[in-house]
Amino acid sequence: MKNSLDLFQEEYAEIQAIYAKLIHAVTKSKALDAKTKHLMYLAMKIITNDKNAITYHIPLAKKEGASRDEIKETIALSITVVGSKGISSFLKEALETYDNHKI
């Protein structure tokens, strides 16, 4: 079964291509390293309750050198914005994804 992002790419290829260019333009800056950017994406996605972030940004953050503790701390920081919802909705699956993802 396709996830929503795959379906978006298939059904709206032209719009998705423009969206991908936007992401590339925003992320090509070198002020922040790739690991930090993925941790920031994870934090922002938790606040917006986007669970796709777990399957996408955690493996990328791990590939860029993020530790399990950095993933936990990123999720824990969400408590200051969305209360315990970020922890209860994301922590278990996020750590399982981190632990099960091989680099």
JOQUI-V171077 format. One record per residue. RES is the residue in three letters. PHI is phi as a letter, one per 30 degrees, with the letter a starting at -180 (999 if undefined). BURIAL is + if it has 9 or more other ideal C-beta (glycine too) atoms within 8 Angstrom, else -. D_LAST is the distance of its C-alpha to the last C-alpha in Angstrom with 1 decimal. Layout:
res->RES phi->PHI burial->BURIAL d_last->D_LAST
res->RES phi->PHI burial->BURIAL d_last->D_LAST
//
This chain:
res->MET phi->999 burial->- d_last->24.4
res->LYS phi->d burial->- d_last->23.4
res->ASN phi->d burial->- d_last->22.4
res->SER phi->d burial->- d_last->24.7
res->LEU phi->d burial->- d_last->22.7
res->ASP phi->d burial->- d_last->22.6
res->LEU phi->d burial->+ d_last->26.3
res->PHE phi->e burial->+ d_last->27.1
res->GLN phi->d burial->+ d_last->25.6
res->GLU phi->d burial->- d_last->27.7
res->GLU phi->d burial->- d_last->30.9
res->TYR phi->b burial->- d_last->31.0
res->ALA phi->e burial->- d_last->29.4
res->GLU phi->d burial->- d_last->31.6
res->ILE phi->d burial->- d_last->31.0
res->GLN phi->d burial->+ d_last->27.3
res->ALA phi->d burial->- d_last->27.3
res->ILE phi->d burial->- d_last->29.4
res->TYR phi->d burial->- d_last->27.1
res->ALA phi->d burial->- d_last->24.1
res->LYS phi->d burial->- d_last->26.2
res->LEU phi->d burial->- d_last->27.1
res->ILE phi->e burial->- d_last->23.5
res->HIS phi->d burial->- d_last->22.8
res->ALA phi->d burial->- d_last->26.0
res->VAL phi->d burial->- d_last->25.3
res->THR phi->c burial->- d_last->21.7
res->LYS phi->d burial->- d_last->22.6
res->SER phi->e burial->- d_last->24.5
res->LYS phi->c burial->- d_last->23.2
res->ALA phi->d burial->- d_last->24.8
res->LEU phi->c burial->- d_last->21.7
res->ASP phi->d burial->- d_last->18.2
res->ALA phi->d burial->- d_last->15.4
res->LYS phi->d burial->+ d_last->13.9
res->THR phi->d burial->- d_last->17.5
res->LYS phi->d burial->+ d_last->18.1
res->HIS phi->d burial->+ d_last->15.4
res->LEU phi->d burial->+ d_last->16.7
res->MET phi->d burial->+ d_last->20.1
res->TYR phi->e burial->+ d_last->19.4
res->LEU phi->e burial->+ d_last->18.3
res->ALA phi->d burial->+ d_last->21.5
res->MET phi->d burial->- d_last->23.7
res->LYS phi->d burial->+ d_last->22.4
res->ILE phi->d burial->+ d_last->23.0
res->ILE phi->d burial->+ d_last->26.5
res->THR phi->c burial->- d_last->27.1
res->ASN phi->i burial->- d_last->25.8
res->ASP phi->c burial->- d_last->23.3
res->LYS phi->d burial->+ d_last->20.9
res->ASN phi->d burial->+ d_last->19.0
res->ALA phi->d burial->+ d_last->17.4
res->ILE phi->d burial->+ d_last->15.4
res->THR phi->d burial->- d_last->13.7
res->TYR phi->c burial->- d_last->13.4
res->HIS phi->d burial->+ d_last->13.2
res->ILE phi->d burial->+ d_last->11.2
res->PRO phi->d burial->+ d_last->7.8
res->LEU phi->d burial->+ d_last->9.1
res->ALA phi->d burial->+ d_last->10.4
res->LYS phi->d burial->+ d_last->7.4
res->LYS phi->e burial->- d_last->5.9
res->GLU phi->d burial->+ d_last->9.5
res->GLY phi->j burial->- d_last->9.7
res->ALA phi->d burial->+ d_last->11.4
res->SER phi->d burial->- d_last->12.2
res->ARG phi->e burial->- d_last->13.3
res->ASP phi->d burial->- d_last->16.8
res->GLU phi->d burial->+ d_last->16.4
res->ILE phi->d burial->+ d_last->15.5
res->LYS phi->e burial->+ d_last->18.5
res->GLU phi->d burial->- d_last->20.7
res->THR phi->e burial->+ d_last->20.1
res->ILE phi->d burial->+ d_last->21.1
res->ALA phi->d burial->- d_last->23.9
res->LEU phi->d burial->+ d_last->25.4
res->SER phi->d burial->+ d_last->26.1
res->ILE phi->d burial->+ d_last->28.8
res->THR phi->d burial->- d_last->30.9
res->VAL phi->c burial->- d_last->31.0
res->VAL phi->c burial->- d_last->30.8
res->GLY phi->i burial->- d_last->31.7
res->SER phi->d burial->- d_last->29.9
res->LYS phi->e burial->+ d_last->28.9
res->GLY phi->d burial->+ d_last->25.6
res->ILE phi->d burial->+ d_last->24.8
res->SER phi->d burial->- d_last->26.3
res->SER phi->d burial->+ d_last->24.7
res->PHE phi->b burial->+ d_last->21.1
res->LEU phi->e burial->+ d_last->20.2
res->LYS phi->e burial->- d_last->19.8
res->GLU phi->d burial->+ d_last->17.8
res->ALA phi->d burial->+ d_last->15.6
res->LEU phi->d burial->+ d_last->14.8
res->GLU phi->d burial->- d_last->14.3
res->THR phi->d burial->+ d_last->11.8
res->TYR phi->d burial->+ d_last->10.0
res->ASP phi->d burial->- d_last->10.5
res->ASN phi->c burial->- d_last->9.7
res->HIS phi->d burial->+ d_last->6.5
res->LYS phi->c burial->- d_last->3.8
res->ILE phi->d burial->- d_last->0.0
//
